[in-house]
Structures are given as C-alpha cells and as structure tokens.
Amino acid sequence: MRSYLNSLEWLRSGLFWRTFFLLAMLVMSSMTIWFISFRTLERTPRAEQLTSQIVSIANITRAALTHAAPEKRKELLLEFAHNQGIRIYTLKDSDVVEALDSSAFLAEFSDLLKSRLGKETRFARNVNGIEAFWISIDIEGDAYWLQLDEDKLDPPSTLPVISWITSTLLITLLGAAAISKFINEPLSRLSNAARLLAQGKEPPALPERGPKEIRETNASFNQMVEDLARIDTDRTIILAGISHDLRTPLARMQLEVELANLDESAREGMQSDLSQMDAIINQFLDYAKPIESLRFDPINVSELLQQVIHEYARVNYLHIRTSIAPEQYVAGNATELRRLFSNLIENACRYGKNPDKLNTVVEIQCSHKNRGKKQGVLISFRDYGDGAPSDDLNRLLKPFTRADASRSQANGSGLGLAIVDRIIRRHRGRLRIYNHERKGFVAVMIFPEMKTK
C-alpha cells in the first residue's frame, strides 16, 4: 500500500496533471450524462418506430399467408426467410420459451406492440433453443411464432460508433492536455523563478505577455526581483563601507592603548572591547557577503567538522563530544561551512554554559539520513545550558536578534544564528532550532547529499 501511495505522489504534487485529469473527467462526465440523456429521450421514438416496423412485418406476413394459395405458402415462407430474415413457426403449448430481459425500453416497447397486435401477444428471446427475437401473431385463429433477427430489437454497436467514441475521447484528452499546459505553464514558470530566488539566485526575467492577470503578476515579480537585488547590493555596500571606515579608528585606538601608560587590567579591558568590536565588524561583513562570490565544491563535512573541533580543543572550559560518521559529502564552500560550525560552537560557549557557569559541553553529531523527507547529511549541535525562552525561538534566526535571557550574559551583534541560517540556505539545506526536553539548546541542519565515486 505504501509503494502504491508513493507511486501516486506525482499526481498529488503536479498541478499540470491535476488540471489535466480534472478537465478530462469533467468532459467525459458531461459526455456520459449527454449519452444517458440521449438514450432516455430517444427511447420513446425508437420504441414507436420499432413497433411500426414489426406491426408492418406482422401484417404483411399475415396478409401474405392468408391470401396465398395453400400450395404456395411453403415457397412464400422460404422466400421470407431468405430475403427478409423472417421465419414463421407454429406456436405449440410444448414450446420451451425464454422471456426477454426486462428493461425500460422493452417495457415501453411491449406495451406499444400489445396495443397494436393484441394483449395476448407474447415475446421471447429463445424458443426451443433458438436465439432470436420471437413475437406471437394470430393468423385466422391459429397462433404462430414470428422469428426476427436480434438486431431488429437492439442493433449491435457498429465500427463507426466505436470509431466516433474513440475519436471523441482522444480529442478530449488532447484538448485537456493543451488547456492544462496553457493554464499551468505561467504558474510553473513563476514557481521555478520563486524557487531560484529562495535559493539566493537571481532568476531570469519572466515574460510579460499573455492574459492581463499573468502580465501583471510577472511584471510585479520582475520588479520585486530588481528591488531585492538593489536592496541587497545597497546593504552590502553600506555594511562594507561602514566596516571599512570603522577599522581605521579601531586600529588607531588599538595602537594608542598599546602606547598609553595604563595599568594591566585597564589595558586588557580596553583591548577586549576593541577585539569584540572588530569581531562584530567581521560578522557584518560575513552576513553581507553576496552568494554569487561563492564557489561550491565537494566537501567532506566529516573531515571539516573534525578540523573545526580540533581548533577549539585549546579552550579549557569547552568539552566537545562527537559522533561523526566518516566520508559524508555535500556540495558547498569550505570557508562558509567552517564559519557555520564555528558560529554554532561560539554560540554555545557564549549562551550554553552548564548550570555551574564554568564549563560548556557541546555534543556534535553527523550522520546520513534516508527516511521520508529527511534525506541527506544530518548535523546537530547541542549544549547543556538553559536554552532559549520558547517565545524567542522564532525570532532568533532574524538579524540583530538575541534572546532576552542571554543579553545579560554577553554582548554581541545578534547576527550569529542569522549567519548560520543564511549559510545553510545558501547550501540548499534546512535548519531547525529548539530546546531539548532535558535542558539545552539544539540546532539541527540537513544538507543534500553529494554522491562520490
């Protein structure tokens, strides 16, 4: 059952196929209703026409047999059977009779025929093992069976009818496909452009043609892409300019602190403040870096994680526990991924200290997942601190946002997790942050796996 449902996933997810089958079912349902209505409305005229034909045959046969010489009747019956498909048999009480199947048409037809030939008229589909259309008639007080071909009652479907139905069905399906493509192509093009925009890429301009609604939508989307590109460029230029302008006075202040006659504790405090300001400037630059400048290569994230962990091994109060599966590859930029992992470790050092506030424990896991929607390389970071307030979790990934509980612990720009989220989205990954049920903050990310030989 699961495999059957998976095979129908393309039908549930594809707007083209949904529209196609909806239109096809609508047209075919209309044709079915039309056919049923036609058969219902033409039932009475067909019954009257068939009744007239059979009454005429019965009357002609009766008249022919009545007026023909006795020695010529046998030849006359043979001629009727050979040329008209009409056969006359004597009706006997011992005849084995099988009645006609009941239907609305036959009920109306039998009533009409009995009103013309008499209420004693009988009908049968099989007499003495012979399949045909049988009607009882009276000739000068004697009862006879009149045998007619079955197609007199209900002519079989002919090749032209089957061809007409097949042609109509084929034209209906082709029309449904053309209409579905015409309706869904602009939506599909808009969906692809929106997906590229979500991945941080600049989509090609959408054609501003077609119906008024499509033209206005595509024009608005193109204008939005241009505005976003201009805003992103302006933000990069502004942040880069501010950062560059701040670096000069910071370097001068650093030199003045080194040359000033200060006691050691004051010097260390001022140097710490200057270093923190320089780190904030670096975060601004990291966040403003455009994605077009990145190059993506096959990256062994297992090995990269081990390198980053080794760099933090010199931090005395930091204890890192790992469970890293080897040879996990993703398509990415090594510098960006290294910054991503470093930001998460530093975030844990700043906000995820143990309850004793003296040590920080970070658990890092890396594994391959192939279950449902979670397919790819899964990486998680967990600390054992107090976590973040539940109300703040949705805001932490926004730029310049910090949890209330952390403001009194350390200073920062509020860009750490925003940079993490931005890097993950650049690598077509997904990020989830939450508080662990047994205390601590957890960040889980999954990247598309890259196959290697």
C-alpha positions as CSV (number, residue, x, y, z in Angstrom):
1,M,0.0,0.0,0.0
2,R,2.8,2.4,0.8
3,S,4.5,1.8,-2.5
4,Y,1.2,2.4,-4.3
5,L,0.7,5.7,-2.5
6,N,4.3,6.7,-3.3
7,S,3.6,6.0,-7.0
8,L,0.7,8.5,-6.9
9,E,2.9,11.2,-5.3
10,W,3.5,12.7,-8.8
11,L,-0.3,13.0,-9.3
12,R,-0.8,14.8,-6.0
13,S,2.1,17.2,-6.4
14,G,1.8,18.0,-10.1
15,L,-0.6,20.9,-10.9
16,F,-0.5,20.1,-14.6
17,W,-1.7,16.5,-14.1
18,R,-4.3,17.6,-11.6
19,T,-5.7,20.1,-14.1
20,F,-5.5,17.6,-16.9
21,F,-7.4,14.8,-15.1
22,L,-9.9,17.3,-13.7
23,L,-10.7,18.6,-17.2
24,A,-10.7,15.1,-18.7
25,M,-13.1,13.8,-16.0
26,L,-15.3,16.8,-16.4
27,V,-15.6,16.4,-20.2
28,M,-16.1,12.6,-20.0
29,S,-18.7,13.0,-17.3
30,S,-20.5,15.5,-19.5
31,M,-20.4,13.1,-22.4
32,T,-21.7,10.3,-20.2
33,I,-24.6,12.4,-19.0
34,W,-25.3,13.5,-22.6
35,F,-25.3,9.9,-23.8
36,I,-27.6,8.8,-21.0
37,S,-29.9,11.7,-21.6
38,F,-29.9,11.0,-25.3
39,R,-30.8,7.3,-24.8
40,T,-33.6,8.3,-22.4
41,L,-35.1,10.9,-24.7
42,E,-34.9,8.8,-27.9
43,R,-36.3,5.7,-26.1
44,T,-40.0,6.5,-27.0
45,P,-39.4,7.4,-30.6
46,R,-37.2,4.3,-31.1
47,A,-39.9,2.1,-29.5
48,E,-42.6,3.7,-31.7
49,Q,-40.5,3.2,-34.8
50,L,-39.7,-0.4,-34.0
51,T,-43.3,-1.1,-33.2
52,S,-44.4,0.3,-36.5
53,Q,-41.8,-1.8,-38.3
54,I,-42.8,-5.0,-36.5
55,V,-46.5,-4.4,-36.9
56,S,-45.9,-3.8,-40.6
57,I,-44.0,-7.1,-40.9
58,A,-46.6,-9.0,-39.0
59,N,-49.5,-7.5,-41.0
60,I,-47.7,-8.2,-44.3
61,T,-46.9,-11.7,-43.3
62,R,-50.4,-12.3,-42.1
63,A,-51.9,-10.9,-45.3
64,A,-49.4,-12.9,-47.5
65,L,-50.2,-16.2,-45.8
66,T,-53.9,-15.5,-45.7
67,H,-54.2,-14.7,-49.4
68,A,-51.6,-17.1,-50.8
69,A,-52.7,-20.4,-52.2
70,P,-52.1,-23.3,-49.8
71,E,-49.6,-25.0,-52.2
72,K,-47.6,-21.6,-52.4
73,R,-47.3,-20.9,-48.7
74,K,-44.2,-23.1,-48.2
75,E,-42.4,-21.3,-51.0
76,L,-43.5,-17.9,-49.6
77,L,-42.2,-18.7,-46.2
78,L,-38.9,-19.8,-47.7
79,E,-38.7,-16.5,-49.6
80,F,-39.4,-14.5,-46.4
81,A,-36.7,-16.4,-44.5
82,H,-34.1,-16.0,-47.4
83,N,-34.7,-12.3,-48.3
84,Q,-36.2,-10.7,-45.2
85,G,-34.9,-12.8,-42.3
86,I,-38.5,-13.6,-41.3
87,R,-39.4,-17.1,-40.3
88,I,-42.9,-18.4,-39.3
89,Y,-43.3,-21.4,-36.9
90,T,-46.4,-22.9,-35.5
91,L,-46.8,-22.0,-31.8
92,K,-47.2,-25.1,-29.6
93,D,-48.0,-25.5,-26.0
94,S,-44.9,-27.7,-25.6
95,D,-42.5,-24.9,-26.8
96,V,-39.7,-24.1,-24.4
97,V,-39.8,-20.3,-24.1
98,E,-37.2,-18.0,-22.5
99,A,-38.6,-14.4,-21.9
100,L,-36.9,-11.2,-23.0
101,D,-34.7,-9.4,-20.5
102,S,-36.5,-6.7,-18.6
103,S,-35.6,-3.0,-19.3
104,A,-37.3,0.4,-19.5
105,F,-37.2,0.3,-23.3
106,L,-38.6,-3.3,-23.6
107,A,-41.4,-2.4,-21.1
108,E,-42.5,0.6,-23.2
109,F,-42.0,-1.3,-26.5
110,S,-44.1,-4.3,-25.4
111,D,-46.9,-2.0,-24.3
112,L,-47.0,-0.3,-27.6
113,L,-46.8,-3.6,-29.5
114,K,-49.6,-5.2,-27.5
115,S,-51.8,-2.2,-28.1
116,R,-51.4,-2.8,-31.9
117,L,-51.3,-6.6,-32.1
118,G,-53.4,-7.6,-29.1
119,K,-52.9,-8.1,-25.4
120,E,-52.2,-11.8,-26.0
121,T,-49.1,-11.0,-27.9
122,R,-46.1,-12.8,-26.4
123,F,-42.4,-12.1,-26.7
124,A,-39.3,-14.3,-26.3
125,R,-35.6,-14.3,-26.8
126,N,-35.3,-18.1,-27.1
127,V,-37.8,-20.7,-28.3
128,N,-36.8,-24.3,-28.3
129,G,-33.1,-23.4,-28.0
130,I,-33.0,-21.0,-30.9
131,E,-31.8,-17.4,-30.1
132,A,-33.8,-14.7,-31.9
133,F,-36.5,-12.1,-31.4
134,W,-39.8,-14.0,-31.2
135,I,-43.3,-12.5,-31.4
136,S,-46.5,-14.4,-31.3
137,I,-49.1,-13.5,-34.0
138,D,-52.6,-14.7,-34.8
139,I,-53.5,-15.8,-38.4
140,E,-57.1,-16.8,-38.9
141,G,-57.4,-18.1,-35.3
142,D,-54.1,-20.0,-35.4
143,A,-51.1,-19.0,-33.2
144,Y,-47.7,-18.7,-34.9
145,W,-44.2,-17.6,-33.8
146,L,-42.7,-14.8,-35.9
147,Q,-38.9,-15.1,-35.7
148,L,-36.9,-11.9,-36.5
149,D,-33.2,-11.2,-36.4
150,E,-32.0,-9.9,-33.0
151,D,-30.7,-6.7,-34.4
152,K,-34.3,-5.7,-35.0
153,L,-34.7,-5.2,-31.3
154,D,-31.3,-3.7,-30.4
155,P,-28.8,-3.3,-33.2
156,P,-25.2,-4.1,-32.0
157,S,-22.6,-1.4,-31.8
158,T,-21.0,-0.9,-35.2
159,L,-17.5,0.1,-36.1
160,P,-18.4,3.7,-36.9
161,V,-19.9,4.2,-33.4
162,I,-16.8,2.7,-31.8
163,S,-14.6,5.0,-34.0
164,W,-16.7,8.0,-33.1
165,I,-16.3,7.3,-29.4
166,T,-12.6,6.7,-29.7
167,S,-12.0,9.8,-31.7
168,T,-14.1,11.9,-29.3
169,L,-12.1,10.5,-26.3
170,L,-8.8,11.2,-28.0
171,I,-9.7,14.8,-28.9
172,T,-11.0,15.3,-25.4
173,L,-7.7,14.1,-23.8
174,L,-5.6,16.2,-26.3
175,G,-7.7,19.3,-25.6
176,A,-7.4,18.7,-21.8
177,A,-3.6,18.5,-22.1
178,A,-3.4,21.6,-24.2
179,I,-5.7,23.6,-21.8
180,S,-3.7,22.3,-18.8
181,K,-0.4,23.4,-20.4
182,F,-1.8,26.8,-21.3
183,I,-3.1,27.4,-17.8
184,N,-0.2,25.9,-15.8
185,E,2.8,27.0,-17.8
186,P,2.9,30.6,-16.4
187,L,2.4,29.2,-12.9
188,S,5.2,26.7,-13.4
189,R,7.5,29.4,-14.7
190,L,6.7,31.6,-11.7
191,S,7.2,28.7,-9.3
192,N,10.6,27.9,-10.7
193,A,11.6,31.6,-10.6
194,A,10.4,31.8,-6.9
195,R,12.4,28.7,-6.1
196,L,15.6,30.2,-7.6
197,L,15.0,33.4,-5.6
198,A,14.6,31.4,-2.4
199,Q,18.0,29.7,-3.1
200,G,19.6,33.1,-3.3
201,K,20.0,33.1,-7.1
202,E,18.7,35.7,-9.5
203,P,16.0,34.2,-11.7
204,P,15.6,35.2,-15.4
205,A,13.0,37.8,-16.1
206,L,9.5,36.4,-16.6
207,P,7.8,37.2,-19.9
208,E,5.3,39.9,-19.6
209,R,2.8,38.6,-22.1
210,G,-0.4,36.7,-22.2
211,P,-3.6,37.5,-20.2
212,K,-3.8,40.6,-18.2
213,E,-3.5,38.8,-14.8
214,I,-0.4,36.9,-15.9
215,R,1.2,40.0,-17.3
216,E,0.6,42.0,-14.1
217,T,1.8,39.1,-11.9
218,N,5.0,38.6,-13.9
219,A,5.7,42.4,-14.1
220,S,5.2,42.6,-10.3
221,F,7.5,39.7,-9.7
222,N,10.2,41.1,-12.0
223,Q,10.0,44.4,-10.2
224,M,10.3,42.7,-6.9
225,V,13.4,40.8,-8.0
226,E,15.0,44.0,-9.2
227,D,14.2,45.8,-5.9
228,L,15.6,42.9,-3.8
229,A,18.8,42.8,-5.9
230,R,19.2,46.6,-5.5
231,I,18.5,46.4,-1.7
232,D,20.9,43.6,-1.3
233,T,23.6,45.5,-3.3
234,D,23.0,48.6,-1.3
235,R,23.1,46.8,2.0
236,T,26.4,45.1,1.0
237,I,27.9,48.4,0.0
238,I,26.7,50.2,3.2
239,L,27.9,47.5,5.6
240,A,31.2,47.1,3.8
241,G,31.7,50.9,3.8
242,I,30.8,51.2,7.5
243,S,33.1,48.3,8.4
244,H,36.0,49.7,6.4
245,D,35.5,53.2,7.9
246,L,35.4,51.7,11.5
247,R,38.6,49.7,11.0
248,T,40.8,52.8,10.8
249,P,39.9,54.4,14.1
250,L,39.9,50.9,15.7
251,A,43.4,50.3,14.6
252,R,44.4,53.8,15.9
253,M,42.7,53.1,19.2
254,Q,44.5,49.8,19.5
255,L,47.8,51.5,18.9
256,E,47.0,54.2,21.5
257,V,46.1,51.6,24.1
258,E,49.4,49.8,23.5
259,L,51.4,53.0,23.9
260,A,49.3,54.5,26.7
261,N,50.6,54.5,30.3
262,L,47.8,52.2,31.7
263,D,47.7,49.6,34.3
264,E,47.5,46.0,33.0
265,S,43.8,45.4,34.0
266,A,42.7,48.5,32.2
267,R,44.7,47.7,29.1
268,E,43.3,44.2,28.9
269,G,39.8,45.5,29.3
270,M,40.1,48.1,26.5
271,Q,41.8,45.5,24.3
272,S,39.0,43.1,24.9
273,D,36.4,45.8,24.0
274,L,38.3,46.6,20.8
275,S,38.6,42.9,19.9
276,Q,34.8,42.5,20.4
277,M,34.1,45.5,18.2
278,D,36.4,44.0,15.5
279,A,34.5,40.7,15.7
280,I,31.2,42.4,15.3
281,I,32.5,44.2,12.2
282,N,33.6,40.8,10.8
283,Q,30.1,39.4,11.4
284,F,28.6,42.4,9.5
285,L,30.9,41.5,6.6
286,D,30.1,37.8,6.8
287,Y,26.4,38.5,6.7
288,A,26.6,40.9,3.8
289,K,28.7,38.7,1.6
290,P,26.9,38.1,-1.7
291,I,26.2,34.5,-2.7
292,E,27.5,35.0,-6.2
293,S,31.0,35.2,-4.9
294,L,30.9,31.7,-3.5
295,R,32.3,28.6,-5.2
296,F,30.7,25.2,-4.4
297,D,32.9,22.0,-4.4
298,P,32.5,18.5,-3.0
299,I,33.2,18.9,0.8
300,N,33.9,16.1,3.2
301,V,31.9,17.6,6.1
302,S,33.0,14.8,8.4
303,E,36.7,15.8,8.0
304,L,35.8,19.6,8.1
305,L,34.0,19.1,11.4
306,Q,37.0,17.3,12.9
307,Q,39.2,20.2,11.9
308,V,37.0,22.8,13.4
309,I,36.7,20.7,16.6
310,H,40.5,20.4,16.8
311,E,40.8,24.2,16.5
312,Y,38.6,24.6,19.7
313,A,40.5,21.9,21.6
314,R,42.7,24.6,23.3
315,V,39.7,26.2,25.0
316,N,39.9,24.8,28.6
317,Y,36.3,25.2,29.6
318,L,34.9,23.7,26.4
319,H,34.3,20.0,26.2
320,I,33.1,18.6,22.9
321,R,31.5,15.2,22.5
322,T,31.3,13.8,18.9
323,S,29.6,11.1,17.0
324,I,30.6,11.8,13.4
325,A,30.1,9.3,10.6
326,P,33.0,9.2,8.1
327,E,33.0,10.3,4.5
328,Q,29.9,12.4,4.4
329,Y,30.0,14.7,1.4
330,V,27.9,17.8,0.4
331,A,28.3,20.4,-2.3
332,G,29.4,23.6,-0.6
333,N,32.0,26.2,0.2
334,A,34.6,25.1,2.8
335,T,35.1,28.6,4.2
336,E,31.3,29.2,4.6
337,L,30.8,25.8,6.3
338,R,33.7,26.3,8.6
339,R,32.2,29.7,9.6
340,L,28.9,28.0,10.2
341,F,30.3,25.3,12.5
342,S,32.4,27.9,14.4
343,N,29.4,30.2,14.9
344,L,27.4,27.4,16.5
345,I,30.3,26.4,18.8
346,E,30.9,30.0,19.8
347,N,27.1,30.5,20.3
348,A,27.2,27.5,22.7
349,C,30.3,29.0,24.5
350,R,28.5,32.3,24.9
351,Y,25.0,31.2,25.8
352,G,25.1,27.5,26.6
353,K,27.2,27.2,29.7
354,N,26.4,24.4,32.1
355,P,24.4,25.3,35.2
356,D,27.8,25.8,37.1
357,K,28.6,28.6,34.6
358,L,32.2,27.4,34.5
359,N,32.2,24.7,31.7
360,T,30.4,24.2,28.4
361,V,29.6,20.8,27.0
362,V,28.7,20.6,23.3
363,E,27.5,17.4,21.5
364,I,28.1,17.3,17.8
365,Q,26.7,14.6,15.6
366,C,26.9,13.9,11.9
367,S,25.2,11.1,10.1
368,H,23.4,10.1,6.9
369,K,19.6,10.0,7.0
370,N,17.4,8.3,4.4
371,R,13.9,8.4,5.8
372,G,10.9,10.2,4.4
373,K,11.7,13.9,3.8
374,K,14.9,13.7,6.0
375,Q,17.3,12.6,3.3
376,G,20.8,13.8,3.2
377,V,23.6,14.6,5.6
378,L,22.2,15.4,9.1
379,I,24.3,17.5,11.5
380,S,23.3,18.6,15.0
381,F,24.8,20.8,17.8
382,R,23.5,20.6,21.3
383,D,24.6,22.3,24.5
384,Y,23.5,21.8,28.2
385,G,22.8,25.4,29.1
386,D,19.4,26.9,30.0
387,G,18.3,27.1,26.4
388,A,16.3,30.0,24.9
389,P,12.9,31.2,26.0
390,S,10.2,29.4,24.0
391,D,8.7,32.7,22.8
392,D,12.1,33.8,21.4
393,L,12.9,30.7,19.3
394,N,11.1,32.0,16.2
395,R,13.0,35.3,16.4
396,L,16.5,34.0,16.9
397,L,17.1,33.5,13.2
398,K,16.4,37.1,12.4
399,P,19.3,39.5,12.1
400,F,20.2,41.6,15.1
401,T,18.0,39.5,17.4
402,R,19.1,37.9,20.7
403,A,17.1,36.0,23.4
404,D,16.2,38.1,26.4
405,A,17.9,35.6,28.8
406,S,21.2,36.0,27.0
407,R,21.5,39.7,27.0
408,S,22.9,39.9,30.4
409,Q,25.5,37.2,29.8
410,A,27.4,38.6,26.8
411,N,27.4,41.3,24.2
412,G,27.0,40.6,20.5
413,S,25.5,41.8,17.3
414,G,22.7,39.3,17.2
415,L,23.9,38.0,13.8
416,G,25.3,34.7,14.9
417,L,22.3,32.4,14.2
418,A,21.2,34.7,11.3
419,I,24.5,34.0,9.6
420,V,24.1,30.3,10.4
421,D,20.7,30.2,8.8
422,R,21.8,32.2,5.8
423,I,24.8,29.9,5.1
424,I,22.5,26.8,5.4
425,R,20.0,28.2,3.0
426,R,22.8,29.1,0.5
427,H,23.8,25.4,0.6
428,R,20.1,24.3,-0.1
429,G,19.8,23.0,3.5
430,R,17.2,23.2,6.2
431,L,17.7,24.4,9.8
432,R,15.6,23.7,12.9
433,I,16.3,25.1,16.4
434,Y,14.6,24.0,19.6
435,N,15.1,23.5,23.3
436,H,16.0,19.9,24.4
437,E,13.5,18.2,26.6
438,R,16.3,17.5,29.1
439,K,17.8,21.0,29.1
440,G,19.9,22.7,26.5
441,F,19.7,24.3,23.1
442,V,19.7,22.2,19.9
443,A,20.4,23.2,16.3
444,V,19.7,20.5,13.6
445,M,20.5,21.0,9.9
446,I,20.3,18.7,6.9
447,F,22.1,19.2,3.6
448,P,21.5,17.4,0.3
449,E,24.0,14.5,0.0
450,M,26.5,14.6,-2.8
451,K,27.4,11.2,-4.3
452,T,31.1,10.5,-4.8
453,K,32.8,7.7,-6.6
